């Protein structure tokens, strides 16, 4: 239970910002494949998000439910500074294991520290796994870094990592790609955002083409 205390601290911080305008938001993506950091986890999936925001603080939950039976339910918390820096933590959990099992050998959770920076079209992120977690297939210390740049009509990205990001746990480039998006007009007053990404994993020599719509 000790490892979940960080989320309790963030919740208290959010409640302490009662003088700041707070709001809930919810949406869901439908994706043709669930590909994360250059690794395919599932086929067609529904991925909902529920988030509570108070000023620069945000805490939320994100999940993925694949038609092939794969599922994931994560918690996250983050703080965003005005100059583009963001700090956060993510709790990765895969249903089918006991949620309140926090033991190192068979624990159901993987905890990751997230650091990000964005300015103009440029973005940079660095991530570090903290703990050992049986279901998360990591012994801790796993790293992932990603660079990105958003142009007017498309964006490019390149990511590299080790641990659970590569088959042999050695550091390698795993996530290189390009994305573009457009609004699909349904009626005169309603449109659906469509995003398409071409992703290459040089380490595993895989290519993915992923489409998603946001509801």
GUMI-439682 format. One record per residue: residue number from 1; x, y, z of N, C-alpha, C in turn; chain. Coordinates in steps of 0.001 Angstrom, whole numbers, plus 500000, padded with zeros to 6 digits. Example, Ala and Ser with C-alpha at 12.3 -4.5 7.8 and 13.67 -1.06 7.14 Angstrom:
BEGIN
1	513190	494310	507800	512300	495500	507800	513200	496700	507800	A
2	512850	497750	507080	513670	498940	507140	512900	500030	507870	A
This chain:
BEGIN
1	500812	498793	500000	500000	500000	500000	500856	501272	500000	A
2	502128	501155	500405	502952	502351	500513	503122	503045	499171	A
3	503205	502244	498096	503489	502815	496787	502318	503581	496207	A
4	501154	503387	496746	499991	504126	496255	499824	505457	496985	A
5	500610	505691	498025	500469	506911	498816	500753	508157	497996	A
6	501595	508025	496979	501909	509204	496168	500661	509760	495504	A
7	499727	508877	495131	498469	509336	494534	497599	510031	495572	A
8	497632	509550	496811	496878	510206	497868	497398	511614	498104	A
9	498720	511783	498049	499317	513106	498228	498856	514046	497128	A
10	498833	513546	495895	498401	514384	494778	496936	514765	494907	A
11	496102	513815	495339	494682	514116	495538	494501	515221	496559	A
12	495265	515146	497667	495188	516181	498694	495601	517527	498122	A
13	496641	517507	497283	497091	518753	496658	496011	519330	495756	A
14	495327	518467	495028	494247	518937	494174	493113	519553	494979	A
15	492753	518895	496063	491675	519421	496893	492075	520739	497544	A
16	493362	520892	497801	493852	522117	498427	493768	523312	497491	A
17	493606	523055	496192	493515	524142	495225	492064	524502	494939	A
18	491245	524467	495964	489812	524699	495782	489502	526095	495252	A
19	490445	527029	495450	490234	528375	494943	490460	528452	493433	A
20	491042	527375	492867	491288	527321	491436	490139	526595	490756	A
21	489749	527063	489595	488660	526417	488867	489014	524968	488567	A
22	488139	524051	488956	488373	522621	488757	487278	522040	487881	A
23	487616	521000	487150	486623	520397	486276	486973	518947	485961	A
24	485934	518180	485654	486098	516818	485159	485982	516840	483636	A
25	486707	515940	482998	486583	515779	481557	486620	514290	481227	A
26	485968	513918	480145	485924	512514	479745	485882	512411	478229	A
27	486584	511427	477703	486508	511133	476274	486924	509683	476055	A
28	486836	509235	474826	487235	507870	474498	487765	507835	473073	A
29	488830	507075	472878	489383	506834	471550	489032	505418	471111	A
30	488761	505262	469837	488620	503939	469238	489804	503775	468290	A
31	490655	502772	468550	491884	502603	467783	491852	501293	467014	A
32	492484	501291	465840	492543	500073	465030	493510	499057	465638	A
33	494532	499547	466348	495469	498703	467086	495989	499500	468273	A
34	496234	498804	469386	496834	499450	470538	498347	499253	470451	A
35	499035	500287	469965	500493	500268	469845	501043	501343	470770	A
36	501902	500939	471701	502439	501865	472704	503950	501777	472711	A
37	504597	502894	472430	506054	502962	472399	506648	501900	471485	A
38	506006	501707	470337	506519	500796	469329	506210	499339	469548	A
39	505390	499014	470524	505024	497628	470812	503513	497473	470688	A
40	503061	496455	469956	501635	496203	469808	501143	495332	470958	A
41	500132	495840	471685	499565	495114	472813	498221	494479	472481	A
42	497506	495047	471518	496159	494562	471243	495715	495039	469870	A
43	494615	494450	469384	494027	494890	468134	493051	496028	468369	A
44	491931	496002	467693	490925	497068	467833	490538	497212	469300	A
45	490592	498465	469802	490369	498705	471229	489619	500001	471447	A
46	488918	500051	472567	488295	501277	473055	489111	501768	474231	A
47	489494	503056	474217	490399	503592	475224	489817	504858	475863	A
48	489099	504705	476985	488482	505856	477651	489455	506573	478596	A
49	489190	507837	478827	489951	508656	479775	488983	509453	480639	A
50	489238	509474	481934	488498	510317	482870	489517	511119	483653	A
51	489395	512454	483640	490408	513304	484274	489775	514413	485110	A
52	490412	514678	486240	490031	515798	487096	491181	516796	487082	A
53	490881	518055	486752	491900	519094	486641	491583	520239	487579	A
54	492604	520703	488286	492475	521873	489147	493721	522733	488953	A
55	493572	523806	488216	494728	524630	487915	495740	523857	487090	A
56	496977	523778	487580	498035	523068	486870	498134	521603	487254	A
57	497316	521172	488234	497306	519769	488663	496272	518986	487860	A
58	496585	517736	487616	495618	516845	486975	495833	515434	487494	A
59	494742	514744	487714	494797	513335	488094	493706	512619	487322	A
60	494018	511424	486852	493037	510757	486016	493292	509274	485867	A
61	492448	508656	485077	492582	507239	484786	492372	507022	483296	A
62	493171	506121	482746	493107	505792	481317	493050	504287	481186	A
63	492261	503800	480255	492154	502362	480093	492097	501948	478643	A
64	492306	500662	478407	492189	500102	477074	491502	498755	477167	A
65	490462	498560	476371	489742	497289	476317	489729	496822	474876	A
66	490474	495745	474615	490578	495231	473264	489513	494185	472959	A
67	489086	494113	471723	488126	493100	471315	488718	491698	471421	A
68	490046	491617	471513	490714	490322	471668	490877	489908	473127	A
69	490347	490728	474058	490388	490374	475474	491452	491071	476281	A
70	492434	491723	475641	493469	492436	476391	492870	493672	477053	A
71	493253	493936	478301	492749	495122	478996	493830	495740	479869	A
72	493683	497020	480110	494627	497789	480923	493854	498909	481598	A
73	494241	499248	482819	493588	500333	483556	494649	501066	484366	A
74	495019	502266	483941	496108	503020	484557	495593	504222	485334	A
75	496345	504613	486341	496136	505869	487045	497323	506779	486760	A
76	497074	508079	486722	498185	509002	486519	497904	510315	487242	A
77	498975	511009	487549	498883	512342	488146	500017	513180	487583	A
78	499766	514466	487358	500816	515308	486796	500619	516770	487188	A
79	501705	517488	487108	501678	518928	487337	502391	519596	486169	A
80	501753	520603	485578	502314	521299	484421	502683	522724	484788	A
81	503927	523091	484501	504401	524447	484755	504137	525330	483532	A
82	504085	526647	483767	503760	527583	482694	504825	527623	481608	A
83	506076	527250	481925	507161	527359	480960	507363	526073	480145	A
84	506406	525143	480212	506462	523980	479346	506882	522677	479988	A
85	507343	522726	481239	507779	521519	481931	506596	520838	482617	A
86	506569	519510	482596	505543	518757	483309	506199	517604	484071	A
87	505658	517329	485259	506132	516239	486100	504949	515342	486426	A
88	505163	514038	486425	504039	513155	486702	504464	511775	487145	A
89	503474	510973	487468	503687	509574	487829	502525	508763	487255	A
90	502831	507558	486777	501817	506679	486204	501855	505326	486898	A
91	500675	504791	487185	500515	503460	487765	499902	502566	486683	A
92	500708	501644	486144	500232	500718	485120	499647	499471	485794	A
93	498433	499111	485404	497763	497942	485977	497045	497174	484877	A
94	497155	495844	484963	496539	494982	483960	495527	494067	484634	A
95	494224	494293	484411	493187	493480	485041	493412	491984	484785	A
96	492974	491202	485772	493238	489777	485758	494147	489385	486893	A
97	494855	490380	487431	495654	490221	488642	494957	490975	489773	A
98	495294	490642	491007	494656	491285	492146	495135	492728	492258	A
99	494176	493653	492237	494532	495078	492185	495347	495513	493403	A
100	495028	494978	494570	495702	495431	495793	496897	494553	496162	A
101	497460	493863	495174	498688	493100	495388	499867	493996	495015	A
102	500607	494469	496029	501730	495377	495800	503074	494708	496067	A
103	503099	493383	496153	504354	492685	496409	505278	492788	495205	A
104	506581	492698	495444	507547	492849	494357	507504	491674	493379	A
105	507362	490470	493906	507454	489276	493062	506247	489098	492153	A
106	505069	489356	492680	503844	489100	491910	502966	490336	491791	A
107	503478	491499	492163	502668	492708	492206	502004	493036	490889	A
108	500824	493634	490990	500017	493932	489809	500322	495293	489200	A
109	501198	496058	489828	501390	497445	489409	502829	497725	488995	A
110	502965	498573	487983	504256	499124	487609	504177	500633	487716	A
111	505119	501242	488438	505081	502688	488668	506183	503377	487863	A
112	505805	504469	487210	506743	505171	486343	506725	506667	486627	A
113	507904	507263	486719	508032	508716	486824	508093	509290	485412	A
114	507325	510354	485179	507246	510962	483846	507714	512406	483887	A
115	508594	512757	482978	509100	514116	482847	508931	514553	481408	A
116	508338	515724	481198	508122	516201	479846	508427	517678	479701	A
117	508759	518076	478481	508985	519494	478197	508509	519776	476773	A
118	507797	520862	476600	507290	521234	475275	507423	522736	475077	A
119	507868	523132	473902	507955	524545	473544	507808	524653	472039	A
120	506906	525521	471595	506631	525592	470173	506125	524241	469687	A
121	506693	523733	468629	506317	522416	468141	507168	521292	468695	A
122	508189	521643	469476	509143	520649	469983	508672	520039	471298	A
123	508867	518735	471447	508532	518063	472703	509596	517026	473048	A
124	509790	516842	474342	510768	515883	474854	510192	515223	476089	A
125	510348	513910	476209	509887	513219	477412	510934	512214	477867	A
126	510988	512013	479186	511870	511025	479788	511070	510291	480861	A
127	511164	508973	480888	510353	508152	481777	511211	507082	482447	A
128	510894	506779	483702	511718	505850	484478	510837	504976	485371	A
129	510951	503655	485194	510191	502703	486006	510849	502558	487378	A
130	510039	502656	488432	510558	502650	489786	510710	501268	490403	A
131	509744	500400	490142	509611	499224	491000	509688	497913	490240	A
132	509759	496832	491003	509597	495509	490451	508109	495179	490471	A
133	507615	494604	489384	506201	494241	489324	506036	493052	488406	A
134	505532	491955	488949	505421	490725	488187	504608	490863	486927	A
135	503400	491436	487041	502524	491509	485882	502984	492550	484880	A
136	503769	493515	485325	504248	494555	484416	505519	494130	483685	A
137	506026	492939	483997	507195	492365	483318	508392	493288	483370	A
138	508644	493861	484515	509791	494744	484664	510438	494548	486020	A
139	511736	494705	486073	512452	494600	487335	512795	495970	487891	A
140	512287	497006	487279	512581	498358	487725	513811	498900	487017	A
141	513889	500213	486948	515016	500860	486300	514861	500998	484793	A
142	513731	500579	484233	513489	500693	482797	513371	502164	482415	A
143	513907	502519	481242	513910	503904	480800	513314	504016	479400	A
144	512695	505193	479141	512196	505476	477796	512286	506975	477553	A
145	512841	507353	476395	512993	508752	476014	512375	508958	474637	A
146	511746	510126	474460	511123	510400	473156	511255	511863	472785	A
147	511583	512109	471512	511636	513439	470927	510530	513553	469888	A
148	509948	514742	469785	508904	514938	468791	508894	516368	468280	A
149	508339	516532	467104	508159	517886	466570	506873	517921	465754	A
150	506044	518909	466051	504764	519068	465372	504858	520185	464336	A
151	504687	519816	463074	504608	520797	462007	503151	521229	461840	A
152	502876	522035	460839	501517	522561	460670	500505	521462	460374	A
153	500881	520490	459554	499916	519479	459134	500273	518052	459549	A
154	501416	517852	460189	501798	516520	460641	502838	516634	461744	A
155	503092	515529	462422	504098	515506	463484	504972	514270	463330	A
156	506207	514373	463806	507144	513256	463762	507637	512970	465172	A
157	508072	511729	465413	508546	511363	466748	509545	510215	466641	A
158	510399	510123	467658	511381	509042	467738	511619	508736	469205	A
159	511515	507458	469564	511680	507063	470957	512594	505865	471107	A
160	513284	505796	472237	514191	504696	472523	514081	504323	473994	A
161	514271	503039	474300	514166	502602	475682	514805	501252	475896	A
162	514732	500770	477129	515246	499451	477474	514223	498744	478357	A
163	514620	497664	479011	513703	496962	479907	512527	496388	479152	A
164	511310	496719	479579	510123	496128	478949	509837	496678	477556	A
165	510647	497618	477068	510439	498174	475739	511122	497362	474643	A
166	512067	496495	474998	512806	495720	474006	512801	494237	474375	A
167	512909	493351	473385	512855	491915	473659	513974	491410	474559	A
168	515174	491984	474432	516316	491539	475236	516628	492479	476391	A
169	515762	493463	476631	515891	494450	477712	517042	495432	477504	A
170	517765	495320	476381	518857	496248	476106	518308	497522	475461	A
171	519035	498623	475632	518580	499917	475118	518575	499908	473593	A
172	517483	500400	473010	517388	500454	471559	516304	501406	471103	A
173	516355	501787	469835	515326	502640	469230	514119	501764	468920	A
174	512955	502141	469438	511779	501276	469342	510541	501945	468745	A
175	510577	503253	468558	509327	503948	468218	509618	505171	467355	A
176	509576	504992	466040	509834	506082	465103	508625	506200	464182	A
177	508126	507413	464012	506939	507503	463183	506511	508898	462798	A
178	505374	508930	462123	504774	510176	461658	503267	510075	461848	A
179	502652	511181	462250	501204	511214	462490	500590	512431	461810	A
180	499358	512276	461401	498592	513403	460893	497139	513218	461308	A
181	496385	514287	461306	494989	514201	461747	494120	515144	460926	A
182	492841	514832	460931	491864	515689	460262	490509	515440	460904	A
183	489601	516383	460738	488244	516245	461246	487341	515675	460162	A
184	486651	514583	460502	485706	513976	459587	484331	514570	459863	A
185	483789	515287	458897	482506	515963	459077	481360	514967	459011	A
186	480581	514904	460086	479429	514017	460138	478154	514787	459771	A
187	477947	515934	460412	476843	516838	460084	477412	518250	460015	A
188	476555	519224	459800	477016	520606	459726	477577	521090	461058	A
189	477156	520475	462146	477586	520935	463474	478394	519891	464245	A
190	478662	518747	463630	479368	517687	464356	480410	517016	463467	A
191	481626	516887	464006	482703	516216	463285	483484	515331	464254	A
192	484162	514340	463723	484930	513385	464528	486408	513505	464163	A
193	487291	513745	465159	488721	513833	464870	489291	512457	464510	A
194	489982	512373	463395	490641	511156	462947	492148	511377	462953	A
195	492882	510432	463537	494340	510490	463561	494893	509205	462976	A
196	495892	509320	462110	496546	508156	461521	498047	508262	461762	A
197	498638	507166	462226	500070	507135	462521	500727	505945	461838	A
198	501890	506177	461239	502741	505111	460723	503917	504983	461685	A
199	504098	503792	462250	505073	503584	463321	506014	502446	462947	A
200	507307	502690	463092	508317	501671	462843	509055	501384	464147	A
201	509259	500098	464440	510092	499692	465566	511364	499075	464981	A
202	512460	499843	464901	513692	499311	464304	514272	498114	465059	A
203	514053	498050	466363	514617	496955	467153	513960	495621	466814	A
204	512635	495614	466694	511920	494372	466379	511603	494245	464888	A
205	511947	495291	464118	511711	495314	462672	510230	495140	462338	A
206	509396	495874	463064	507952	495857	462841	507463	497204	462328	A
207	506418	497174	461515	505758	498378	461011	504289	498306	461361	A
208	503755	499421	461895	502344	499485	462264	501705	500719	461620	A
209	500479	500561	461161	499673	501686	460690	498432	501716	461556	A
210	498287	502791	462327	497241	502871	463342	496328	504062	463064	A
211	495021	503801	463093	494024	504867	462953	493232	504961	464243	A
212	492873	506181	464631	492066	506369	465839	491097	507513	465638	A
213	489927	507384	466283	488962	508468	466309	488652	508773	467777	A
214	488389	510032	468057	488105	510481	469415	486630	510844	469530	A
215	485983	510295	470562	484553	510542	470767	484349	511444	471972	A
